[in-house]
Amino acid sequence: MAELTPQTISIQSLYGQFAENKLLVNRRYQRKLVWTLTEKQKLVESILRKYPIPAILVAEREGEPGTYEIIDGLQRLHAIMSFIETAYPTIDKKYFDVNHFPTAMSRASAGKFEATESSSLLTPKEVSTILDYSISLSVMRNATESEVNDVFDRINTYGHRLSDQERRQAGTQNAFSDMVRDISCTIRGDASSPVLELEKMPSISIDLPMSKHGYEVKAEDVFWVAQGILRATDLRDSMDEQCVADIAACIIGGKLIERSKDALDDIYDPQTAESTRIRTALVVYGEKTFAEEFKFCIDEILKVCDEGGKLKLRDLIFKSGTSNAFPSIFAVILLAFHELIVRDKKAITDYLGVQNALRNVADRIITSRSATKVDERRRNIDTIKGLISPHFVDKDLSTEIYGNHATTDIDALIRRSEIELADYELKQGLLTLSAKRQEDPGLVDKVIRTLCAIANNGRGRTGKVLIGVADKKPDADRVKLLDTVEPLKVGTRFVVGVNREAAQLGLSKEKYFSLWRDGIAASELSEPLKTDVLSSMDYNEYFGYGVIVLTVPAQNSPSFVGEKLYWRNGDQTEEVSSPRQATAIAGRFA
């Protein structure tokens, strides 16, 4: 039985917990940061005026005394913490003065944030008013996961603050809802660990075009918005997840469903027969199978749009310019691609032909209100299949679909590398960036040591090393100068690709890939890690750049390179230098 302990806590103390990563966010039910600048400023103004603000509700993490999962108050907490870290000013354009708060100054000095320089700062008295302000805090202790879920669901029923899809996802935890969430995070590019520190929320939150908050995920770069399928504000309301859920139910369940609120509500309500039907079907179909099929179909749609020059899907399927979202039309297009590629085992042989067949297709299908009905959706899918099928040939693409990284996977991995430093490593390539373009003699050995170190993060931990991605702009600029390749920015990283290096070396892509494979095979990387890495090596064309992905599957015991043990210190690979440290790493696998 959960115990509720009410207390008060100063903002200064809360910031201390924030700085020590004691405030966590569970992405399974918490939405992203969505407050506008005005909402944040009004909260700060209330604090400065010593007005009361709503209480914060947290749950103490089991087995982690003093560490709390935020249940209610995420937006308020982040607004306060980010104001202290000078992310935005008050309504009258004054910034927090970190010079009067040593804890914040220390974080700024450590590079956790960059203090905004301004001549308009809060006075020492105003800084004290904020730091001394007492917030009502309710702490749930000994709460079960179901109790936390129930409390969150009840809180967000009052006032209907969540969108329909946010409420569905927050109120349900099963294989279907988890799959929808995971796929959506991957496509948006905000995939992360299920639970992450409050300070990392900006890295997985969406910056809308008209309200720049400095969040890492730019709405205009996300597939759904970039292709015009959804508006930027639709992402904030999780309409992308709703679209994924609708398509998933149609494919996994073996029959089309009506595209409606009631139909999705039934699927997410564990008490309904429809929910049981979909969850039972998913056990047979497999979450990973569907996810890989879905992402592969998206890749094929992107290739169609990119053939002969980049073209937005919206501009392709509508005759006249429109800014309207079209999730229902996109759903039938993807379902048509899925039926041809997966069910009928066909492959596109003429991408330009498919592009021409889809041109102005919105005029050739039913788009009225009745188009959401099952029969009309079936007619639309058949119409699209009839238009594009002449440009397909019989071919089983199972090898390409399953077990490989899709373009959206690469995006997600690059973005995850920004916040999960210990589990990810990026390398621009095999060649040095000197004018001679020589092969870096020690690079493969460095990567092998990194693979070993990532594997030693502990039982159940996985990781990736991406070849063809630069993590520093100067390196990307150097590649551009030497190889005349325009780096592709993804988050704060730069895709430069490995195809340019294959060309420099006079090798085919396959031969270049073999350089890495053979280097790992000949190394002293211990088993079973070496075999695991070799068996999962993957190459993705990634818009013509080429990216190699080395996967580090979870290991059951420490890994070595020869007799040496390595570990990850943040984003650095270091050799274990003491018996005590070696014992600590061994303990990670206990």
C-alpha positions in Angstrom: 0.0 0.0 0.0 1.4 3.4 -1.0 2.1 6.0 1.6 1.7 9.7 0.8 3.9 12.1 2.7 3.2 15.9 2.2 6.0 18.3 2.8 7.4 21.6 1.6 10.8 22.0 -0.2 12.6 25.2 -1.3 13.4 25.7 -5.0 17.1 25.8 -3.9 16.8 22.3 -2.5 14.9 21.1 -5.6 17.6 22.4 -7.8 20.1 20.5 -5.8 18.2 17.3 -6.4 17.9 18.2 -10.1 21.7 18.8 -10.3 22.3 15.4 -8.7 20.0 13.7 -11.2 17.6 12.7 -8.5 14.5 13.8 -10.4 13.6 11.3 -13.1 11.0 11.1 -15.9 9.3 7.9 -16.9 8.6 8.2 -20.6 6.1 5.4 -20.5 3.5 7.7 -19.2 5.0 11.2 -19.2 4.5 13.4 -22.2 7.2 15.7 -23.6 7.9 19.3 -22.6 5.0 21.2 -24.1 4.7 24.5 -22.2 4.9 27.7 -24.2 7.3 30.5 -23.2 4.4 32.6 -21.9 3.3 29.7 -19.6 6.8 29.4 -18.2 7.1 33.1 -17.6 3.8 33.3 -15.8 4.9 30.6 -13.5 8.2 32.5 -12.7 6.2 35.7 -12.2 3.9 33.9 -9.7 7.0 32.7 -7.7 8.5 36.2 -7.7 5.2 37.6 -6.4 5.1 34.8 -3.8 1.8 33.5 -5.2 0.9 29.8 -4.5 1.5 27.3 -7.3 0.1 23.8 -7.6 1.8 21.0 -5.6 4.3 18.6 -7.2 3.7 14.9 -6.9 6.6 12.4 -7.0 7.1 8.7 -6.3 10.2 7.5 -4.5 12.0 5.0 -6.6 12.1 1.5 -5.2 15.6 0.6 -3.9 16.8 4.2 -4.6 16.1 6.4 -1.5 16.1 10.0 -2.3 15.5 9.5 -6.0 12.1 10.4 -7.3 10.0 9.8 -10.4 7.9 12.8 -11.4 4.2 12.0 -11.5 2.6 15.4 -11.7 4.5 18.7 -12.2 7.0 17.9 -15.0 6.3 21.0 -16.9 6.5 23.2 -13.8 9.7 21.6 -12.6 11.4 21.9 -15.9 10.2 25.5 -16.3 11.8 26.4 -12.9 15.1 24.5 -13.5 15.5 25.9 -17.0 14.8 29.5 -15.8 17.6 29.2 -13.2 19.8 27.9 -16.0 19.0 31.1 -18.0 17.1 29.4 -20.8 14.6 32.2 -21.0 13.9 35.6 -19.2 11.0 36.8 -17.1 8.1 38.7 -18.8 10.0 41.9 -18.3 13.1 40.4 -20.0 15.3 39.8 -16.9 17.4 36.7 -16.6 18.3 34.7 -13.5 21.7 35.8 -12.1 23.7 32.6 -11.6 26.5 34.6 -9.9 24.3 34.6 -6.8 23.7 30.8 -6.8 26.9 28.7 -6.4 25.2 25.4 -7.3 24.1 26.8 -10.7 27.5 28.5 -11.2 29.2 25.2 -10.6 27.0 23.5 -13.2 27.7 26.2 -15.7 31.4 26.0 -15.1 31.2 22.2 -15.7 29.6 22.8 -19.1 26.1 21.6 -18.1 24.6 24.8 -19.5 25.8 28.1 -20.9 24.8 31.0 -18.7 23.2 33.7 -20.9 25.1 37.0 -20.8 22.7 39.9 -20.3 22.8 43.4 -18.7 19.3 42.8 -17.5 19.4 40.4 -14.5 17.3 39.7 -11.5 18.4 41.6 -8.4 20.1 39.6 -5.5 16.8 40.0 -3.6 14.8 38.5 -6.5 17.2 35.6 -6.8 16.7 34.9 -3.1 12.9 35.1 -3.5 13.1 32.4 -6.1 15.6 30.1 -4.3 13.8 30.4 -0.9 10.3 29.9 -2.4 8.7 26.8 -0.8 6.9 24.4 -3.1 4.3 21.9 -1.8 5.7 18.4 -2.5 3.8 15.1 -2.1 5.9 12.0 -2.0 4.4 8.6 -2.7 6.5 5.9 -1.0 6.2 2.1 -1.4 3.9 2.6 -4.4 3.5 -0.2 -6.9 3.8 0.5 -10.6 0.0 0.0 -11.0 -0.7 2.5 -8.3 1.6 5.1 -9.9 -0.2 4.4 -13.3 -3.6 4.8 -11.6 -2.7 8.1 -9.9 -1.2 9.5 -13.1 -4.3 8.5 -15.1 -6.7 10.0 -12.5 -4.7 13.3 -12.3 -4.8 13.7 -16.1 -8.5 13.0 -16.3 -9.3 16.1 -14.4 -9.5 19.0 -16.8 -8.7 16.7 -19.8 -5.2 18.1 -20.1 -3.8 15.3 -22.3 -4.7 14.6 -25.9 -6.7 11.4 -26.6 -3.6 9.5 -27.7 -1.5 10.7 -24.8 -4.2 9.5 -22.4 -4.4 6.1 -24.1 -0.7 5.6 -24.0 -0.4 6.8 -20.4 -3.2 4.7 -19.1 -2.2 1.4 -20.7 0.9 -0.7 -20.4 1.1 -3.7 -22.6 3.1 -5.0 -25.6 0.9 -3.0 -28.1 1.2 0.4 -26.4 5.0 -0.2 -25.7 5.5 -1.1 -29.4 3.6 2.0 -30.6 5.7 4.2 -28.3 9.0 2.7 -29.3 8.3 3.0 -33.0 7.1 6.5 -32.7 10.1 7.6 -30.7 12.4 6.1 -33.3 10.7 7.8 -36.2 10.6 11.2 -34.3 14.3 10.7 -33.4 13.7 11.0 -29.6 14.3 7.4 -28.6 15.9 7.1 -25.2 16.0 4.9 -22.1 12.5 4.4 -20.6 13.5 6.5 -17.6 15.8 9.5 -17.9 16.9 12.5 -15.8 14.8 15.6 -15.8 17.8 17.6 -17.2 17.8 15.4 -20.3 14.1 16.1 -21.2 15.0 18.9 -23.7 17.0 16.4 -25.7 13.8 14.3 -26.4 11.3 17.2 -26.6 10.0 18.9 -29.7 10.8 22.4 -30.7 8.0 23.9 -32.7 8.8 26.4 -35.5 7.0 29.3 -33.9 8.2 28.8 -30.3 11.9 28.0 -30.1 12.8 26.6 -26.7 16.2 25.1 -27.7 14.9 21.5 -27.6 16.9 19.1 -29.6 14.1 17.6 -31.8 13.1 20.1 -34.4 9.5 19.5 -35.5 10.3 20.5 -39.1 13.0 17.8 -39.4 10.8 15.0 -38.2 9.5 12.6 -40.9 5.8 13.4 -40.2 6.2 17.1 -40.5 8.9 17.2 -43.1 6.6 15.2 -45.4 3.5 17.3 -44.5 1.6 14.3 -43.1 1.1 16.1 -39.7 1.5 19.7 -38.5 4.2 20.5 -36.0 1.6 21.0 -33.3 0.2 17.5 -34.0 3.5 16.0 -32.8 3.0 17.8 -29.4 -0.3 16.0 -29.1 1.1 12.6 -30.1 -0.9 12.4 -33.3 2.0 10.5 -34.8 1.6 7.8 -32.2 -2.1 7.7 -33.0 -1.3 7.2 -36.7 1.1 4.3 -35.9 -1.4 2.7 -33.6 -4.1 2.8 -36.3 -1.8 1.3 -39.0 -0.4 -1.3 -36.5 -3.9 -2.5 -35.5 -4.9 -2.9 -39.2 -1.8 -5.0 -40.0 -1.3 -7.0 -36.9 -5.0 -7.8 -36.5 -5.3 -9.1 -40.0 -8.1 -6.8 -41.0 -8.7 -3.1 -41.4 -10.3 -1.2 -38.5 -12.3 2.0 -38.8 -10.2 5.1 -38.4 -11.9 6.6 -35.4 -11.5 7.6 -31.8 -13.8 4.9 -30.6 -11.9 2.2 -32.5 -8.6 3.1 -30.9 -10.2 3.6 -27.5 -11.4 0.0 -27.7 -7.9 -1.3 -28.6 -6.4 0.5 -25.6 -9.1 -0.5 -23.1 -7.9 -3.9 -21.7 -11.5 -4.8 -20.8 -12.7 -5.0 -24.4 -12.8 -7.9 -26.8 -11.1 -5.8 -29.5 -8.1 -5.1 -27.1 -7.8 -8.9 -26.4 -7.9 -9.6 -30.2 -5.1 -7.2 -31.0 -2.9 -8.2 -28.1 -3.4 -11.9 -28.9 -2.6 -11.3 -32.6 0.5 -9.3 -31.6 1.9 -12.3 -29.7 1.8 -14.3 -33.0 2.9 -11.4 -35.2 5.7 -10.1 -33.0 6.5 -6.5 -32.0 9.9 -6.5 -33.6 8.6 -8.0 -36.9 6.0 -5.3 -37.3 8.4 -2.5 -36.3 10.9 -3.6 -38.9 8.2 -3.9 -41.6 6.8 -0.5 -40.8 10.1 1.3 -40.9 11.1 -0.5 -44.1 7.9 0.7 -45.8 8.6 4.3 -44.6 12.1 4.0 -46.1 10.6 2.9 -49.4 8.2 5.8 -49.4 11.1 8.2 -48.8 13.1 6.7 -51.7 10.1 7.2 -53.9 9.9 10.9 -52.9 13.7 11.3 -53.3 13.9 9.8 -56.7 15.0 12.5 -59.2 15.3 15.1 -56.5 13.8 15.5 -53.1 10.0 15.9 -53.1 7.7 16.1 -50.1 5.0 13.4 -50.0 2.4 16.2 -49.6 3.6 17.9 -52.8 3.5 14.6 -54.6 0.0 13.4 -53.8 -1.9 16.7 -53.9 -2.4 18.6 -57.2 -2.6 22.1 -55.7 -0.6 23.4 -52.8 -2.1 22.6 -49.4 -1.0 23.0 -45.8 -3.5 20.5 -44.5 -2.3 17.4 -42.6 -3.3 14.1 -44.2 -2.7 11.2 -41.8 -5.7 9.2 -43.1 -4.3 9.3 -46.7 -0.8 8.4 -45.5 -2.2 5.4 -43.6 -3.8 3.9 -46.8 -0.6 4.6 -48.8 1.6 2.8 -46.2 -0.9 0.0 -45.9 -0.8 -0.4 -49.7 3.0 -0.5 -49.7 2.9 -3.0 -46.8 0.5 -5.4 -48.6 2.6 -5.3 -51.8 6.0 -5.6 -50.1 5.3 -7.9 -47.2 2.2 -9.9 -47.9 2.6 -10.2 -51.7 6.4 -10.4 -51.5 7.1 -7.8 -54.2 9.9 -5.1 -54.6 10.0 -1.8 -56.3 11.8 -2.0 -59.6 11.1 1.6 -60.8 11.0 4.2 -58.0 10.3 7.0 -60.5 7.5 5.0 -61.9 5.9 4.7 -58.4 6.5 8.4 -57.9 4.6 9.3 -61.1 1.8 6.8 -60.3 1.3 8.5 -56.9 1.3 12.0 -58.4 -2.0 13.8 -57.4 -3.3 10.5 -56.1 -5.4 12.5 -53.5 -7.8 13.3 -56.4 -8.2 9.6 -57.3 -9.2 8.2 -53.9 -12.0 8.9 -51.5 -11.2 11.7 -49.1 -14.6 12.5 -47.7 -15.6 11.9 -44.1 -16.7 8.4 -45.1 -13.1 7.5 -46.0 -12.4 6.5 -42.4 -14.9 3.6 -42.8 -13.5 0.1 -43.3 -15.0 -0.4 -46.8 -13.8 2.9 -48.1 -10.3 2.4 -46.7 -10.2 -0.9 -48.5 -11.2 0.7 -51.8 -8.5 3.4 -51.4 -5.8 0.8 -50.6 -6.8 -1.2 -53.7 -6.8 1.9 -55.9 -3.3 2.9 -54.8 -2.0 -0.7 -55.2 -3.5 -0.8 -58.7 -1.7 2.4 -59.6 1.8 1.5 -58.2 1.9 -2.3 -58.6 3.1 -2.2 -62.3 6.4 -0.8 -61.0 6.9 -3.8 -58.6 8.4 -7.2 -59.4 8.1 -10.5 -57.5 10.9 -10.6 -54.9 11.1 -11.6 -51.3 12.8 -8.8 -49.4 12.9 -10.6 -46.0 16.7 -10.3 -45.8 16.5 -6.6 -46.3 13.5 -6.0 -44.0 14.4 -8.0 -40.9 17.4 -7.5 -38.7 18.8 -4.5 -40.5 18.8 -0.8 -39.6 16.3 1.4 -41.4 17.0 5.1 -42.1 14.8 6.1 -39.1 16.9 3.7 -36.9 20.1 5.6 -37.9 18.5 8.9 -37.0 17.4 7.6 -33.6 20.8 6.1 -32.9 22.6 9.4 -33.7 20.3 11.3 -31.4 20.5 8.8 -28.6 24.3 9.1 -28.8 23.9 12.7 -27.6 22.4 11.7 -24.2 23.5 8.1 -23.6 27.2 8.7 -24.0 28.5 5.5 -22.4 26.5 3.3 -24.8 27.3 5.0 -28.1 30.4 6.0 -30.1 30.7 7.9 -33.4 33.6 7.7 -35.9 33.8 9.8 -39.1 35.6 7.0 -40.9 38.8 5.0 -41.5 40.9 7.7 -43.1 42.7 10.6 -41.4 41.5 14.1 -42.1 45.0 15.2 -43.3 45.6 16.2 -46.9 47.2 12.8 -47.7 44.0 10.9 -46.7 45.9 8.0 -45.2 44.3 5.1 -43.4 44.5 5.8 -39.6 46.6 2.8 -38.5 45.2 2.8 -34.9 41.5 3.5 -35.6 40.3 -0.1 -35.9 42.1 -0.9 -32.6 40.4 2.1 -31.0 37.0 0.9 -32.1 37.7 -2.6 -30.9 38.6 -1.2 -27.4 35.4 0.8 -27.5 33.3 -2.2 -28.4 34.8 -4.0 -25.4 34.2 -1.0 -23.1 30.6 -0.6 -24.1 30.0 -4.4 -23.5 31.4 -3.8 -20.0 28.6 -1.3 -19.1 26.8 -4.2 -17.5 24.3 -7.0 -17.8 21.4 -6.2 -20.1 23.2 -3.1 -21.5 23.6 -2.8 -25.3 25.3 -0.2 -27.4 26.3 0.9 -30.9 29.3 2.3 -32.8 28.4 4.2 -35.9 31.0 4.7 -38.7 30.4 7.6 -41.0 29.2 10.1 -38.4 31.2 13.0 -37.1 30.4 14.3 -33.6 32.3 17.6 -34.1 31.5 20.4 -36.6 35.2 21.0 -37.4 35.6 17.4 -38.5 32.5 17.6 -40.7 33.8 20.9 -42.2 37.1 19.2 -42.9 35.4 16.3 -44.6 33.4 18.7 -46.7 36.7 20.4 -47.8 38.6 17.2 -48.6 35.8 15.0 -50.1 33.4 17.6 -51.4 30.6 16.0 -49.4 27.9 18.1 -47.8 27.5 16.8 -44.2 24.0 16.0 -43.2 23.1 17.5 -39.7 21.1 15.2 -37.4 20.6 16.7 -34.0 24.0 18.0 -33.0 25.9 15.4 -35.1 26.9 15.3 -38.8 26.5 12.3 -41.2 29.5 12.3 -43.6 29.1 8.7 -44.7 31.7 6.0 -45.6 30.9 5.9 -49.3 33.3 8.9 -49.8 36.1 6.8 -48.2 35.4 3.8 -50.4 35.7 6.1 -53.4 39.0 7.6 -52.0 40.4 4.1 -51.6 39.2 2.8 -54.9 37.1 0.1 -53.3 33.5 -1.0 -53.7 31.2 -0.5 -50.8 31.4 -4.3 -50.1 35.2 -4.2 -50.0 35.2 -1.2 -47.7 32.8 -3.0 -45.4 35.1 -5.9 -45.4 38.0 -3.8 -44.1 36.0 -3.3 -40.8 34.7 -6.8 -40.7 38.2 -8.3 -41.2 39.8 -5.9 -38.7 37.4 -7.0 -36.0 37.7 -10.7 -36.9 41.5 -10.5 -36.7 41.4 -8.7 -33.3 41.9 -10.1 -29.8 38.3 -9.1 -28.8 37.1 -11.8 -26.5 34.3 -14.3 -27.3 31.3 -14.3 -27.4 31.5 -10.6 -28.0 33.5 -10.8 -31.2 31.1 -13.2 -32.8 28.1 -11.2 -31.6 29.5 -8.0 -33.2 30.5 -9.7 -36.5 27.1 -11.4 -36.8 25.2 -8.1 -36.4 27.3 -5.8 -38.5 25.1 -3.7 -40.8 25.4 -1.2 -43.6 22.7 1.4 -44.4 22.8 3.4 -47.6 21.4 6.4 -45.7 20.5 8.8 -48.4 23.6 7.9 -50.4 26.1 8.6 -47.6 26.6 5.1 -46.3 26.7 4.3 -42.6 28.1 1.2 -40.9 26.5 0.1 -37.6 28.4 -2.1 -35.2 26.1 -3.5 -32.5 27.2 -4.5 -29.0 24.6 -7.0 -27.8 24.1 -7.5 -24.1 26.8 -9.7 -22.5 26.6 -12.0 -19.5 30.2 -11.5 -18.3 33.0 -9.0 -18.7 34.8 -8.7 -22.1 38.5 -8.3 -22.9 40.9 -7.3 -25.6 43.6 -9.8 -25.1 44.3 -9.7 -21.4 43.2 -6.1 -21.0 39.8 -4.8 -19.7 38.2 -1.6 -20.8 35.4 0.6 -19.6 33.4 3.7 -20.6 34.0 6.9 -18.6 31.2 9.0 -20.1 32.1 9.1 -23.8 35.7 8.1 -23.3 37.1 4.6 -23.5 39.7 3.8 -20.8 41.8 0.8 -19.7 41.0 -0.6 -16.3 44.0 0.2 -14.2 43.3 -1.3 -10.8 42.0 -4.6 -9.3 39.3 -2.6 -7.4 38.0 -1.2 -10.7 38.0 -4.7 -12.3 36.0 -6.0 -9.4 33.5 -3.2 -9.8 33.0 -4.1 -13.5 32.7 -7.8 -12.7 30.0 -6.8 -10.2 27.9 -5.2 -13.0 27.3 -8.8 -14.3 26.4 -10.3 -11.0 
